[in-house]
């Protein structure tokens, strides 16, 4: 298996390569970060909506498989690699990616995000999504 040092090295390499590639296009890290944010929201949001509200068919099974690949990558990188890239490009340590939609209201009621709490909420969200997927598949 991969060691923590190797995984950190892979993470930094992906961040660096993405930053260099997008900088050629935008000449600005903040704009590059915005491009990654839009990409992240689209590739996570659209499949998520289909998994929640779509019909169970071949596309549904493909997207469910993709969701598990994304979760495996989440485990490998100890967090979302796209959120890490966004955080680096936007130069903000408090960036949580798409989970910001959930985390921001929680902070307004006094529940401030820490890495540990964020991981617990994300794992809970993944467990909920997994339950919904299995429910939709097996209720047929």
Secondary structure, DSSP 8 states (H G I E B T S, - for coil): ---HHHHHHHHHHHHHHHHHHHHHHHS-HHHHHHHHHHHHHHHHHHHHHHHHHS-SSHHHHHHHHHHHHHHHHHHHTTS-HHHHHHHHHHT-TT--GGGHHHHHHHHHTT----HHHHHHHHHHHHHHHHHHHHHHHHT-
